[in-house]
Amino acid sequence: MEEQASDKDQISSGRIRSEGDLFLNDAQQCAADAAGDELWDFEVQDFYQSCSVQPASMALKVLLQCCTGWQPVPLPPDISSTEGAADLADPTA
C-alpha cells in the first residue's frame, strides 16, 4: 500500500524493522525472517536528523509509565481458582 507523507512530494511504501524490543510477561517475538532483509531499507537517520535510536530498556518502560498515565490495575481473580468454580461449572450443584 502506498501513501504520501505530508512532508514529502512523492508517494512511496515501506516497512519498519523493530530491533531490540522489550518483551514483558512471557510475550514472544513474531518471526519476521520470512519477509527477507531486502525489504528493510529504512534508516531513521536518513529522514530524521534530530533523533536518536536506542534499544528498549527498563528506563524507557519507567519513563513511559510515568508520562502516559499508566496505573497498576490488578487483574480480576481467576474463576477457576476460586471455591465457587465447581458450582459455576455444574448447574445441578
Backbone as ProteinMPNN parsed JSONL, in Angstrom:
{"seq_chain_A": "MEEQASDKDQISSGRIRSEGDLFLNDAQQCAADAAGDELWDFEVQDFYQSCSVQPASMALKVLLQCCTGWQPVPLPPDISSTEGAADLADPTA", "coords_chain_A": {"N_chain_A": [[0.845, -1.172, 0.0], [0.646, 2.119, -0.907], [1.458, 5.348, 0.288], [1.344, 8.899, 0.82], [3.446, 10.951, 2.549], [2.927, 13.84, 4.582], [5.001, 15.65, 4.511], [6.438, 15.11, 2.241], [7.064, 14.977, -1.321], [6.489, 12.86, -2.895], [4.868, 9.686, -3.494], [5.158, 6.715, -1.648], [5.986, 3.398, -0.477], [6.681, 1.313, 2.327], [8.476, -0.402, 4.983], [8.976, -0.922, 8.488], [11.532, -2.027, 10.508], [11.745, -3.432, 13.651], [14.005, -3.483, 16.217], [15.623, -4.882, 19.074], [13.535, -4.956, 20.91], [11.523, -4.724, 23.886], [10.23, -7.278, 25.682], [7.609, -8.267, 27.734], [6.182, -10.216, 30.431], [6.302, -12.897, 29.423], [5.841, -12.54, 26.683], [6.173, -13.218, 23.206], [8.404, -12.802, 20.457], [7.436, -12.093, 17.137], [8.275, -13.96, 14.289], [9.855, -12.438, 11.782], [11.466, -13.17, 9.784], [10.782, -14.379, 7.423], [10.085, -12.431, 5.602], [12.398, -11.372, 4.562], [15.548, -9.674, 4.325], [15.947, -7.787, 2.319], [13.792, -6.112, 2.071], [13.947, -4.325, 4.118], [14.942, -1.403, 4.166], [14.881, 1.028, 5.4], [16.319, 3.691, 7.065], [16.354, 5.42, 9.935], [17.87, 7.703, 10.47], [18.294, 8.783, 7.978], [16.041, 10.226, 7.429], [15.227, 11.637, 9.675], [17.031, 13.839, 11.194], [17.348, 14.881, 13.761], [16.91, 12.986, 15.716], [17.515, 10.217, 17.962], [18.236, 6.746, 18.061], [17.629, 4.028, 20.094], [17.983, 0.858, 21.776], [15.138, -0.703, 23.377], [14.617, -0.296, 26.888], [14.591, -0.9, 30.463], [14.544, 1.573, 31.649], [13.233, 3.102, 29.732], [10.723, 1.885, 29.88], [9.945, 2.674, 32.484], [9.896, 5.454, 32.133], [7.828, 5.694, 30.204], [5.685, 4.654, 31.689], [5.47, 6.635, 33.616], [4.923, 8.967, 32.122], [2.643, 8.464, 30.6], [0.368, 8.015, 32.034], [-0.006, 5.496, 33.077], [-1.375, 2.969, 35.153], [-1.19, 0.727, 37.924], [-3.295, -1.531, 37.586], [-4.947, -4.129, 39.13], [-5.343, -7.519, 38.001], [-8.463, -9.234, 37.509], [-9.638, -11.805, 39.777], [-8.933, -15.231, 38.985], [-11.471, -17.289, 37.847], [-11.404, -20.076, 37.879], [-9.766, -20.646, 40.007], [-11.114, -20.13, 42.29], [-13.26, -21.009, 45.085], [-15.926, -21.278, 44.367], [-15.929, -22.132, 41.766], [-16.483, -24.775, 41.012], [-19.204, -24.888, 41.503], [-20.173, -23.132, 39.553], [-19.544, -24.485, 37.225], [-21.094, -26.764, 37.338], [-24.39, -27.001, 36.867], [-26.287, -28.31, 38.417], [-25.472, -28.273, 40.993]], "CA_chain_A": [[0.0, 0.0, 0.0], [1.46, 3.325, -0.996], [0.897, 6.55, 0.89], [2.186, 10.076, 0.701], [3.642, 11.675, 3.801], [2.591, 15.256, 4.423], [6.21, 16.443, 4.29], [7.141, 14.586, 1.065], [6.439, 15.261, -2.608], [6.278, 11.63, -3.644], [4.179, 8.578, -2.844], [6.025, 5.549, -1.515], [5.585, 2.406, 0.517], [7.848, 0.801, 3.032], [8.289, -1.153, 6.214], [9.88, -0.553, 9.572], [12.006, -3.172, 11.279], [11.916, -3.095, 15.056], [15.075, -4.283, 16.804], [15.897, -4.622, 20.478], [12.276, -4.711, 21.614], [11.395, -5.176, 25.266], [9.066, -8.152, 25.804], [7.256, -8.49, 29.13], [5.169, -11.231, 30.761], [6.448, -14.053, 28.525], [5.459, -12.238, 25.302], [7.114, -13.773, 22.25], [8.626, -12.014, 19.25], [6.984, -12.708, 15.896], [9.39, -14.188, 13.376], [9.687, -11.691, 10.536], [12.551, -13.582, 8.894], [10.231, -14.806, 6.143], [9.982, -11.282, 4.7], [13.689, -11.138, 3.932], [16.184, -8.415, 4.69], [15.988, -6.814, 1.232], [12.686, -5.169, 2.222], [14.199, -3.43, 5.242], [15.948, -0.427, 3.757], [14.615, 2.294, 6.077], [17.257, 4.134, 8.093], [15.705, 6.579, 10.542], [18.754, 8.864, 10.38], [18.176, 9.369, 6.642], [14.836, 11.036, 7.358], [15.066, 12.445, 10.883], [18.382, 14.138, 11.662], [17.401, 15.316, 15.152], [16.509, 11.938, 16.654], [18.464, 9.144, 18.239], [17.567, 5.46, 18.163], [18.25, 3.181, 21.103], [17.171, -0.312, 22.121], [14.231, -0.535, 24.517], [15.247, -0.607, 28.169], [13.705, -0.73, 31.612], [14.418, 3.018, 31.864], [12.168, 3.537, 28.827], [9.466, 1.406, 30.461], [9.627, 3.546, 33.619], [9.54, 6.758, 31.575], [6.502, 5.594, 29.597], [4.702, 4.508, 32.761], [5.354, 7.933, 34.279], [4.419, 10.026, 31.242], [1.435, 8.103, 29.858], [-0.764, 7.802, 32.923], [-0.148, 4.078, 33.392], [-1.738, 2.665, 36.535], [-1.091, -0.712, 38.202], [-4.628, -2.075, 37.829], [-4.816, -5.576, 39.335], [-6.197, -8.378, 37.197], [-9.516, -9.864, 38.311], [-9.259, -13.163, 40.174], [-9.252, -16.294, 38.035], [-12.645, -18.023, 38.333], [-11.071, -21.478, 38.115], [-9.021, -20.811, 41.248], [-11.964, -19.807, 43.434], [-14.023, -22.143, 45.605], [-17.209, -21.361, 43.682], [-15.773, -22.538, 40.372], [-17.181, -26.041, 40.802], [-20.632, -24.585, 41.467], [-20.481, -22.499, 38.274], [-19.39, -25.462, 36.158], [-22.135, -27.778, 37.48], [-25.652, -26.302, 37.134], [-27.106, -29.052, 39.38], [-24.913, -28.131, 42.344]], "C_chain_A": [[0.893, 1.239, 0.0], [0.718, 4.509, -0.401], [1.871, 7.692, 0.697], [2.248, 10.779, 2.045], [3.396, 13.158, 3.563], [3.812, 16.123, 4.143], [7.02, 15.975, 3.084], [6.359, 14.9, -0.198], [6.08, 13.999, -3.38], [5.552, 10.589, -2.798], [5.15, 7.41, -2.772], [5.423, 4.58, -0.512], [6.846, 1.896, 1.19], [7.464, 0.036, 4.27], [9.266, -0.621, 7.246], [10.264, -1.824, 10.313], [12.267, -2.711, 12.701], [12.955, -4.036, 15.654], [15.253, -3.914, 18.264], [14.651, -4.338, 21.289], [12.316, -5.29, 23.025], [10.108, -5.983, 25.37], [8.833, -8.46, 27.275], [6.243, -9.619, 29.252], [5.144, -12.382, 29.765], [5.937, -13.803, 27.109], [6.555, -12.743, 24.373], [7.214, -12.87, 21.023], [8.096, -12.776, 18.05], [8.176, -12.841, 14.966], [9.113, -13.482, 12.06], [10.766, -12.068, 9.53], [12.035, -13.969, 7.514], [10.166, -13.662, 5.14], [11.291, -11.011, 3.975], [14.239, -9.766, 4.246], [16.183, -7.382, 3.571], [14.852, -5.798, 1.33], [12.968, -4.092, 3.256], [15.296, -2.437, 4.89], [15.746, 0.928, 4.412], [15.68, 2.544, 7.136], [16.704, 5.432, 8.656], [16.561, 7.838, 10.413], [18.708, 9.524, 8.999], [17.004, 10.35, 6.546], [14.671, 11.991, 8.529], [16.44, 12.7, 11.496], [18.438, 14.441, 13.158], [17.023, 14.223, 16.147], [17.659, 10.977, 16.914], [17.666, 7.864, 18.44], [18.34, 4.6, 19.14], [17.387, 1.948, 21.312], [16.251, 0.001, 23.301], [14.941, -0.959, 25.793], [14.22, -0.466, 29.283], [13.529, 0.756, 31.926], [13.322, 3.593, 30.962], [10.807, 3.11, 29.37], [9.023, 2.321, 31.603], [9.19, 4.922, 33.124], [8.14, 6.732, 30.967], [5.413, 5.442, 30.651], [4.437, 5.852, 33.433], [4.608, 8.945, 33.402], [3.103, 9.702, 30.544], [0.227, 7.858, 30.739], [-1.012, 6.348, 33.252], [-0.475, 3.899, 34.864], [-1.665, 1.16, 36.758], [-2.456, -1.3, 38.572], [-4.498, -3.587, 37.994], [-5.77, -6.34, 38.424], [-7.294, -8.96, 38.074], [-9.091, -11.281, 38.685], [-9.712, -14.171, 39.122], [-10.404, -17.118, 38.604], [-12.286, -19.465, 38.672], [-10.33, -21.685, 39.431], [-9.855, -20.482, 42.479], [-12.756, -21.031, 43.865], [-15.333, -22.333, 44.861], [-17.117, -21.828, 42.247], [-16.508, -23.833, 40.092], [-18.684, -25.805, 40.711], [-21.035, -23.967, 40.133], [-20.439, -23.501, 37.139], [-20.518, -26.491, 36.181], [-23.464, -27.104, 37.818], [-26.538, -27.026, 38.145], [-26.621, -28.883, 40.803], [-25.595, -27.05, 43.117]], "O_chain_A": [[1.793, 1.365, 0.831], [-0.493, 4.651, -0.568], [3.059, 7.488, 0.445], [1.221, 11.157, 2.607], [3.632, 13.667, 2.467], [3.678, 17.217, 3.596], [8.165, 16.392, 2.914], [5.14, 15.069, -0.157], [5.428, 14.077, -4.421], [5.611, 10.604, -1.569], [5.88, 7.145, -3.727], [4.477, 4.905, 0.205], [7.948, 2.043, 0.661], [6.285, -0.15, 4.569], [10.249, 0.042, 6.917], [9.396, -2.608, 10.698], [12.941, -1.704, 12.919], [12.794, -5.255, 15.599], [15.056, -2.761, 18.647], [14.695, -3.568, 22.249], [13.059, -6.231, 23.305], [9.019, -5.446, 25.171], [9.755, -8.868, 27.982], [5.536, -9.939, 28.297], [4.074, -12.793, 29.315], [5.628, -14.758, 26.397], [7.735, -12.699, 24.72], [6.232, -12.255, 20.608], [8.288, -13.988, 17.956], [8.996, -11.928, 14.869], [8.228, -13.89, 11.308], [10.961, -11.369, 8.535], [12.777, -13.894, 6.535], [10.191, -13.907, 3.934], [11.279, -10.468, 2.87], [13.485, -8.808, 4.414], [16.397, -6.2, 3.841], [14.938, -4.726, 0.732], [12.303, -3.056, 3.271], [16.451, -2.617, 5.277], [16.39, 1.898, 4.01], [15.911, 1.702, 8.003], [16.596, 6.429, 7.942], [16.019, 8.933, 10.261], [19.048, 10.7, 8.866], [16.99, 11.212, 5.667], [14.043, 13.041, 8.391], [16.953, 11.862, 12.237], [19.493, 14.27, 13.769], [16.832, 14.519, 17.327], [18.641, 10.938, 16.174], [16.54, 7.904, 18.936], [19.558, 4.458, 19.03], [16.184, 1.986, 21.054], [16.554, 0.868, 24.121], [15.768, -1.871, 25.78], [13.115, 0.03, 29.064], [12.475, 1.16, 32.418], [12.569, 4.471, 31.383], [9.848, 3.88, 29.326], [7.855, 2.7, 31.677], [8.225, 5.49, 33.635], [7.352, 7.65, 31.192], [4.34, 6.032, 30.526], [3.297, 6.162, 33.778], [3.76, 9.691, 33.893], [2.499, 10.592, 29.946], [-0.843, 7.522, 30.231], [-2.115, 5.99, 33.666], [0.076, 4.591, 35.72], [-2.038, 0.39, 35.873], [-2.732, -1.538, 39.748], [-3.993, -4.261, 37.096], [-6.865, -5.868, 38.115], [-7.079, -9.161, 39.269], [-8.278, -11.89, 37.99], [-10.733, -13.987, 38.459], [-10.316, -17.598, 39.735], [-12.802, -20.021, 39.641], [-10.276, -22.812, 39.924], [-9.35, -20.549, 43.6], [-12.905, -21.981, 43.097], [-15.805, -23.464, 44.741], [-18.139, -21.913, 41.567], [-17.105, -23.976, 39.025], [-19.365, -26.459, 39.921], [-22.123, -24.245, 39.629], [-21.211, -23.389, 36.187], [-20.864, -27.038, 35.133], [-23.651, -26.673, 38.956], [-27.461, -26.416, 38.685], [-27.299, -29.313, 41.736], [-25.246, -26.801, 44.27]]}, "name": "protein", "num_of_chains": 1, "seq": "MEEQASDKDQISSGRIRSEGDLFLNDAQQCAADAAGDELWDFEVQDFYQSCSVQPASMALKVLLQCCTGWQPVPLPPDISSTEGAADLADPTA"}
